[in-house]
Amino acid sequence: MSLSSRSGVASSEALGATFDGLLRAVEDRSRLVGVRRVWLEMAGRPVRLSIAGERIAEIFLTAYRHLLLDPEDEPKANAPAALDIEVWDETACNWGRPIRYLRDCLPRSRPFGRAVLGQSGDSRVLGYQSHSLFGILDLEKNRLVAAVEDVRRLSLFERGKPLQPLLFAWHGAIGAMPLHAGLVARQGRGVLLGGAGGSGKSTTSLLCWQAGFDYLGDDYIALPSADAGGRYTGYSLYTSTWLTPDHSRRFPRLAEKAHYGNEAEDKLLVLLNEVDDTRLTRSSPVNALVLPRIVGGSETTYRPASRSEAVRRLAPSSILQLPFIDGQAALNRMHELVQAVPCFWLDLGTDFPGIPRAVMSILSEVSDG
Amino acid sequence: MIQRQDTFRVNSKEIAAKVIDGEAIIINLGTGTYYSTDNVGALAWELAEAGHSFGAMVSALESRFVVPPETDIEVDLRAFFRRLLEENLIDVSPPSESAPPTPEVQPSAAAYAPPVLNAYRDMDDMLALDPPAPGLEPIPWSAPESKH
């Protein structure tokens, strides 16, 4: 079957046939070796993950370890899943995918860093292709199929956040909006840490982790709409963090667990769920939105932030950094959030133990109020 | 040249925008630039979104603020909307008979200041998440026959 569209614009019928063909091919289990099937919980919903290939299974299951359901909580094998993810290692299975390039099945393709994104004309089917990974997500069928061409060529980004662009798209589609923010919690109360790269979000998240907070992420979380009582819950997506040389000195326990990439990847990858004693949790209430910023001085202080300041700080990187996200819907969600929870500036000082103490003070103030 | 009867259409395919507590936050999804404008600018943005003509907006703002004698709101507003147009945040719509009449706005004690569109371009390069990988050939992404 030729998968290319000579005009470069695949009809939705041809596209459907292509995607269904890919799914049928994956369903032919005889091709796949060492299939492992597990259940995850993403944004509070059951997700079935099937992986063929020992090495790729190890990488994905490490990255998703904190989302794995305990066997006693798993749905039955044939139970409906909110999302079915099927991944195979082309080398281990000795079976190449039937579609070479995204452009062959998704007409609206564009570069995304060194990778490529694609989507169908009706935005029902989305794709991501890097030098080592090819994935397609069907938002109507709630199926994500991905082939790993060469496990050794997976970038640190793909090891730390497998399938991120497509999974974020799925979260956005089900209303669990991905936000560029960290989330830490103490005694069941959570603080969302918002801000662009370099604001001190990761440092604050990791210092809180070190001080005994639950860790749900230092850069991205999913935020569904409020419950009937107007309360917000944030969901963990990945526990990966990137260590700069400065972080490595400050967090030696993390540096011990660092994964190294190629020479161009100057940061090291650490998966917090590989670090002993990490208090991981899949979700937490959001009781405050905190906006870290580096201001100099030794003492860390905090003061209320206006709602517009909070959205201006949180929204641009959340919306601009993520493909396939409905920008207006994301902006609306952030507006709703800042109306429901108090917002604070966190002026970070150089006395690092004071940073988690300040976050704890905010939580106490919020709960006392 | 912006005419008094002109109305504007927010370029909603390319932007996300929200007015929050008197500050408009506008994000251009195509370029990665984001903007803010408060007070007079935010009110003008809201009026434009609601479909009011340029002339109606001028009248509304003149009735809302105590304007110093040497100030010409129309001149200020024209400059502000030129910026919005230059940044591709809005388009001029043809004059419409269905444009709402001059809106009633409550007089404000706030001092009038010409509207300013603050542009932030620090996110322009944030679209690439994957670290660089030297030595790898670009992945073909356009249709084989199309030229770029």
HADDOCK unambig.tbl for C-alpha pairs under 7 A between the chains (distance, minus, plus):
assign (segid A and resid 8 and name CA) (segid B and resid 143 and name CA) 4.68 0.50 0.50
assign (segid A and resid 102 and name CA) (segid B and resid 141 and name CA) 6.98 0.50 0.50
assign (segid A and resid 103 and name CA) (segid B and resid 141 and name CA) 5.44 0.50 0.50
assign (segid A and resid 103 and name CA) (segid B and resid 142 and name CA) 6.14 0.50 0.50
assign (segid A and resid 103 and name CA) (segid B and resid 143 and name CA) 6.14 0.50 0.50
assign (segid A and resid 109 and name CA) (segid B and resid 141 and name CA) 5.77 0.50 0.50
assign (segid A and resid 109 and name CA) (segid B and resid 142 and name CA) 6.50 0.50 0.50
assign (segid A and resid 110 and name CA) (segid B and resid 141 and name CA) 6.03 0.50 0.50
assign (segid A and resid 111 and name CA) (segid B and resid 141 and name CA) 6.79 0.50 0.50
assign (segid A and resid 112 and name CA) (segid B and resid 127 and name CA) 6.92 0.50 0.50
assign (segid A and resid 112 and name CA) (segid B and resid 128 and name CA) 5.61 0.50 0.50
assign (segid A and resid 113 and name CA) (segid B and resid 128 and name CA) 4.14 0.50 0.50
assign (segid A and resid 113 and name CA) (segid B and resid 129 and name CA) 6.45 0.50 0.50
assign (segid A and resid 113 and name CA) (segid B and resid 130 and name CA) 5.84 0.50 0.50
assign (segid A and resid 114 and name CA) (segid B and resid 130 and name CA) 6.55 0.50 0.50
assign (segid A and resid 114 and name CA) (segid B and resid 132 and name CA) 6.59 0.50 0.50
assign (segid A and resid 114 and name CA) (segid B and resid 138 and name CA) 6.79 0.50 0.50
assign (segid A and resid 115 and name CA) (segid B and resid 139 and name CA) 6.91 0.50 0.50
assign (segid A and resid 116 and name CA) (segid B and resid 139 and name CA) 6.99 0.50 0.50
assign (segid A and resid 116 and name CA) (segid B and resid 141 and name CA) 6.40 0.50 0.50
assign (segid A and resid 157 and name CA) (segid B and resid 130 and name CA) 6.17 0.50 0.50
assign (segid A and resid 264 and name CA) (segid B and resid 132 and name CA) 6.28 0.50 0.50
assign (segid A and resid 264 and name CA) (segid B and resid 133 and name CA) 6.17 0.50 0.50
assign (segid A and resid 265 and name CA) (segid B and resid 131 and name CA) 6.21 0.50 0.50
assign (segid A and resid 308 and name CA) (segid B and resid 20 and name CA) 5.43 0.50 0.50
assign (segid A and resid 308 and name CA) (segid B and resid 21 and name CA) 6.44 0.50 0.50
assign (segid A and resid 308 and name CA) (segid B and resid 23 and name CA) 6.50 0.50 0.50
assign (segid A and resid 312 and name CA) (segid B and resid 25 and name CA) 6.71 0.50 0.50
assign (segid A and resid 316 and name CA) (segid B and resid 27 and name CA) 6.77 0.50 0.50
assign (segid A and resid 316 and name CA) (segid B and resid 34 and name CA) 6.79 0.50 0.50
assign (segid A and resid 317 and name CA) (segid B and resid 123 and name CA) 6.87 0.50 0.50
assign (segid A and resid 320 and name CA) (segid B and resid 29 and name CA) 6.23 0.50 0.50
assign (segid A and resid 320 and name CA) (segid B and resid 32 and name CA) 6.06 0.50 0.50
assign (segid A and resid 320 and name CA) (segid B and resid 126 and name CA) 6.97 0.50 0.50
assign (segid A and resid 320 and name CA) (segid B and resid 127 and name CA) 6.61 0.50 0.50
assign (segid A and resid 321 and name CA) (segid B and resid 126 and name CA) 5.59 0.50 0.50
assign (segid A and resid 321 and name CA) (segid B and resid 127 and name CA) 5.03 0.50 0.50
assign (segid A and resid 327 and name CA) (segid B and resid 16 and name CA) 5.62 0.50 0.50
assign (segid A and resid 328 and name CA) (segid B and resid 16 and name CA) 4.64 0.50 0.50
assign (segid A and resid 328 and name CA) (segid B and resid 17 and name CA) 6.76 0.50 0.50
